[in-house]
């Protein structure tokens, strides 16, 4: 019935068991949103400035009915079969929902629905096809929110755009009513108003509750540009299940929807159900033909509550105190949800075309399907409550999400270090992370704390700088400068960059990273495994070297020749040390004598250790085993040359021996990648297990001493590290090895076991997973240096190919057909004098953007 869907790769077609765990996020970057499940249900309503996973907005849904000659033919909710635990699932009240209370009523499993739903997910769009032999026709839903590289305003719209195509498969003309029901989310006493203007019909939902705090106030809209519209302003007011019972009786009968309106607020509902409204579009479809109806759902909750502001640590109890607020960026761009809905409908064709240009450019490439999957699916977290855009457009983020609150606040640098998506797709947003970090996270000593407080400028986090995040800030400043070509931006933040690198050898640095300015990182090094390493190691040491080399080039450009020379010397010395002293012939290691307690003595200052409550020495020294705890030692770790990866991504280049880099990457694949984890021992968190494959954080092959108490999480599998390691392998020509890792990760996220659009680590929608975007760059060999006016490619595919790229202020494709190589723009623009180089050969610059010929 829909030929374009039939040609989609099977990996992106979810049906049967593979649709069980789907949740496809809709919304703007930093706006929050909701998701569509594999059965078409509207779930995870995270609109009110905090996560609300496994939640419902009352019984919000879409439904359709068909009529002929004034008689009802059939009526169904646009949902598929029930896909949760039949014994009960999360709901509104413990006494009436949850395990032991039966299938969740909010899913409308007790209302006639479709037998079959097929789900085609290609971020940023989802297509759902509903079919049932009892219903006279087929329905296709195409759901999306604007997602257009380098267009950060439109990509931050708090809106879900829902296009329904109805096919009449009966022998007679039928009249269909497609209706959206929306709960007035979080408002017990709602005010639902019907509005019509400029060809848009809408139900605008606000609150009548005078006691709501400013941070709880907001509005929602459901709107359509259909010509013939019906509306029920309010569902019947009652208790128990009265509203749903009356609604379905009124919908599933011939004739128009009743126009029910109440002028007074209602009393409290016993199930905490919000007030509901229904907006219907009526359309006649001749036999064998099809028609389209468009709806949008939008929201606007301007103020967010910094509800975690006064807790003492990320997992601490939130005290009952008045808290500050932030203002959402989107609320400064659209006055309310009605304005957003009107804007989205008026510009529908433009927003859809540009969103599909991105989708089809990526999915139409010759990249392996698992790479398209990883790179696109992990972008979905930008639409969730993991990220916030503040009033000035600045990004602030969690690491991920718990069910009802954020997981580990503060744009945590050692997690966000890994993601490469924003830098290449929305670089203006990425630069705000540097700007706020250097403005608000820098201690008087020059150290960069790695968690950012809200409101911005509201003090520092209690844990000081972490080595990986601190040096990552310097490396990423270099990357963002090269991607933007904006040297004035670099000069603006140069004083902070200089202070940050000098902190490494400053007397004010209590961790004593490199007091002798040797280029060799030592001392105490806090890092992303939530503990500290001691002594030289290639993992964090390579981050230091990359930061030194980046500083050298930046210093030369701003005229600080002395620092340029110093950091160049130190970077060279540090790289030589790693090559010479930390390479064991197979991989790079940490150099430490685990039995030497004196390594710890300089840092025993009588305070708690990191995130733990115990004293420093009690945490890191084991009298029982006579060794230092929580170290990597001689193990083979997947992150062992993380700084080298960052350097190559940023354009700093290779500083370690090329042969040793490739040997180490081969060793990571040989030792840490497990096609099956059936016999793997893991006492930690189980993100991959049993017959699933995965890349372990650390291994200790035969003959290698394993610490009795190794670093936390060493036995775990993290997709953010998997994608990083795989991309580094591909960058060095180890394509088969990299694809092994990516394929295993994506096979775990196939819909039957996990949600494809939710890579978990310490919570859902975890930011580290956006390292997956570097897989796209790895295959194209992209290197963008807009300071030099150069966009270079060194593709890893031979023969004919079509690759996707995004950098600077443009995105497009690179195509080879026979001996002809060409580059095309799908969006944005390049400076006219940009030199395009492919495999060392200059090719013609692309023509300006035309309307892409995508279906």
PyMOL commands that set and color helices and strands:
alter all, ss='L'
color gray80, all
select helices_A, chain A and resi 3-6+10-12+16-19+105-107+154-156+214-216+242-251+329-333+337-346+348-363+369-383+413-416+421-425+427-440+467-484+487-505+538-558+561-581+598-601+616-620+642-650+658-672+719-731+735-748+767-780
alter helices_A, ss='H'
color red, helices_A
select strands_A, chain A and resi 13-14+23-27+33-37+42-46+61-68+71-77+116-122+125-131+138-144+159-167+174-183+190-197+200-207+219-224+229-232+276-285+290-300+303-305+325-327+387-389+395-397+400-401+406-407+524-526+532-534+621-622+627-628+636-637+673-674+694-695+698-699+783-785+790-793+801-807+810-817+820-828+835-838+841-843
alter strands_A, ss='S'
color yellow, strands_A
deselect
rebuild
show_as cartoon
